[in-house]
Amino acid sequence: MIKSLTCLSALAASLACATTAFAFETYKVTGIKAGDTLTIREEPDDGGKPADWKELGRIPADASDVLGTGRSKLVGEQRWFEISFRSTRGWVNAKFLEGAEFADLKGATFTCAGAEPFWGVTLGPGEGEYSDPDSQTKLTTDRVQPATARLFPLLYRLTDTNGRKVRATVSQQDWCSDGMSEYDYSFQVLLSNDDDFQQGCCVLNR
């Protein structure tokens, strides 16, 4: 996987330097010569070659604000990350990305899904939504609480339209599999109310 993040502050030190960069999904470009660029491509296909995948944009060699969604896939022996860079969303080879900084994700929105039965939940700082094959329910976010003295994981305290309390914890996972696709995910959600307890995988909306 990508190199561990460098401890940048006392807070980072308290999180331990061994924490891997993909938990926070903010990257800088590495291994690209000055003046050159890193190519953003359409989603890679197993068995294909990078040159065959459509070019969507380029990232300068000195860029440090590449935003990952948390979704990736292994193509052959190379891992590719889904990223967003200045309004362009696509895929880049993970070997050219390195963790740039610890990010505060309290204000982020996660889209999560699970299987058997198929369900999904959106978790945002103000509101969210839960859905399954039979229903769709709006959620109000009462509070987003990071772990004590940490930026991550996050605990969402929510209320549905029937007044029922719902809790969701989004945490780092190496790797979370949805059991339905070839994707791997950096984020896992544990969702519970008085009746159900569900596990799924998440991406950052970027």
C-alpha positions in Angstrom: 0.0 0.0 0.0 1.0 3.7 -0.1 3.7 4.9 2.3 2.6 5.7 5.9 1.8 9.3 6.6 4.6 11.4 8.2 3.7 12.6 11.6 3.2 16.3 11.0 2.1 17.5 14.5 1.5 16.6 18.0 -2.0 15.4 17.1 -0.6 13.3 14.2 1.9 11.8 16.7 -0.9 10.8 19.0 -2.5 9.0 16.0 0.8 7.1 15.5 2.9 7.3 12.4 2.0 3.8 11.3 -1.4 5.0 10.2 -1.7 4.6 6.5 -2.5 7.4 4.2 -5.7 6.0 2.6 -7.7 6.5 5.8 -7.7 10.2 5.1 -7.8 10.3 1.3 -5.7 13.4 0.7 -2.6 12.9 -1.4 0.4 14.5 -3.1 2.0 13.3 -6.3 5.2 11.3 -5.9 7.6 9.7 -8.3 6.9 12.1 -11.2 9.7 14.3 -12.6 9.4 18.1 -12.1 7.6 19.6 -15.1 5.9 16.3 -15.9 2.3 15.2 -15.1 0.4 12.3 -13.7 -2.4 11.2 -16.1 -6.0 10.8 -14.8 -7.7 8.0 -16.7 -11.2 6.5 -17.1 -11.8 3.5 -14.9 -9.2 0.8 -15.7 -10.2 -2.6 -17.0 -8.5 -5.8 -15.9 -6.3 -7.1 -18.7 -6.0 -3.7 -20.4 -3.1 -1.3 -20.6 -3.1 2.2 -19.2 -2.5 3.6 -22.7 -5.8 2.1 -23.8 -7.8 3.9 -21.1 -9.2 7.3 -22.0 -7.3 10.3 -20.6 -9.5 12.6 -18.5 -6.9 15.1 -17.3 -3.4 15.6 -15.8 -2.0 16.4 -12.4 1.1 18.4 -12.0 4.1 16.7 -10.4 4.1 19.2 -7.4 0.3 18.8 -6.7 -0.6 18.1 -3.0 -4.4 18.5 -3.1 -5.4 15.2 -4.8 -8.6 14.0 -3.2 -9.4 10.3 -3.0 -12.9 8.8 -2.8 -11.8 5.7 -0.9 -12.6 3.4 -3.8 -9.9 1.4 -5.6 -9.3 -1.7 -7.7 -6.5 -4.0 -8.3 -5.7 -4.3 -12.0 -3.1 -7.0 -12.6 -0.5 -6.3 -9.9 -1.2 -2.5 -9.8 -3.7 -0.8 -7.6 -5.6 2.2 -9.0 -7.3 4.8 -6.9 -10.5 6.8 -7.8 -9.6 10.5 -7.2 -10.9 14.0 -7.8 -8.6 16.8 -8.8 -9.9 20.3 -9.5 -13.3 19.1 -10.7 -11.9 16.2 -12.7 -12.8 12.7 -11.4 -11.1 9.6 -12.6 -8.4 7.0 -11.8 -4.7 7.1 -11.2 -2.0 4.5 -10.4 -1.6 4.4 -6.6 2.1 4.1 -6.8 2.3 7.8 -7.7 0.3 9.0 -4.7 1.5 9.6 -1.1 -0.4 10.7 1.9 -0.3 14.5 2.1 -1.9 15.4 5.4 -4.4 14.4 8.0 -7.8 15.6 7.0 -10.8 16.5 9.1 -13.7 14.6 7.6 -16.5 15.7 9.9 -17.9 17.9 7.2 -17.6 15.3 4.5 -20.5 13.2 3.1 -20.1 9.4 2.8 -22.2 7.1 0.5 -22.3 3.6 1.9 -23.8 0.3 0.8 -24.3 -3.3 1.9 -25.8 -6.5 0.7 -28.2 -9.2 1.7 -30.5 -7.5 1.6 -29.2 -4.6 -0.5 -29.3 -1.3 1.3 -27.6 2.0 1.2 -27.0 5.0 3.5 -25.8 8.5 2.9 -24.2 10.2 5.9 -23.6 14.0 5.9 -23.0 16.7 8.5 -26.6 17.9 8.4 -28.7 15.1 6.9 -28.6 11.7 5.3 -30.8 9.0 3.9 -31.3 5.3 4.3 -32.7 3.0 1.5 -33.4 -0.6 0.9 -35.5 -2.4 -1.8 -38.7 -1.6 0.0 -38.3 1.9 1.4 -36.4 5.2 1.6 -36.1 7.2 4.8 -34.6 10.6 5.4 -32.2 11.0 8.3 -31.4 14.1 10.4 -27.8 14.2 11.6 -27.9 15.2 15.3 -24.2 15.1 15.8 -20.9 13.9 14.1 -18.4 12.9 16.8 -14.8 11.9 16.1 -13.0 9.5 18.4 -11.5 11.1 21.5 -8.3 13.1 20.6 -8.5 11.9 17.0 -9.9 13.1 13.7 -11.2 9.6 12.8 -13.2 7.3 13.1 -16.5 9.2 13.1 -19.7 8.4 15.0 -22.9 9.7 13.4 -25.9 10.2 15.7 -29.0 10.4 13.6 -32.8 10.4 13.8 -35.1 9.0 11.1 -38.5 10.4 10.1 -40.3 8.2 12.6 -38.2 9.6 15.5 -36.1 6.4 15.8 -32.4 6.9 16.8 -29.8 5.6 14.4 -26.1 5.3 14.9 -23.4 4.9 12.3 -19.6 4.5 12.7 -17.4 5.2 9.7 -13.9 3.8 10.1 -10.8 2.9 8.2 -10.8 -0.6 6.7 -7.9 -2.3 4.8 -9.8 -3.3 2.7 -13.6 -3.3 2.8 -15.3 -5.5 0.2 -18.9 -5.0 -0.8 -19.1 -8.6 -1.9 -20.8 -7.5 -5.2 -18.0 -5.9 -7.2 -14.3 -5.8 -8.0 -13.8 -2.6 -5.9 -12.1 -2.3 -2.6 -12.9 0.5 -0.2 -10.9 2.4 2.4 -14.0 3.0 4.6 -16.4 0.8 6.5 -19.7 1.7 8.1 -21.4 0.0 11.0 -25.1 1.0 11.1 -27.5 0.2 13.9 -30.9 1.1 15.3 -33.1 -0.7 17.9 -33.8 -3.6 15.5 -30.9 -4.0 13.0 -27.1 -4.0 12.8 -25.6 -3.7 9.4 -22.1 -3.5 7.9 -21.2 -1.9 4.6 -18.5 -0.1 2.6 -18.3 3.7 1.9 -16.9 6.2 -0.5 -16.3 9.9 0.0 -18.5 12.2 -2.1 -15.9 14.4 -3.9 
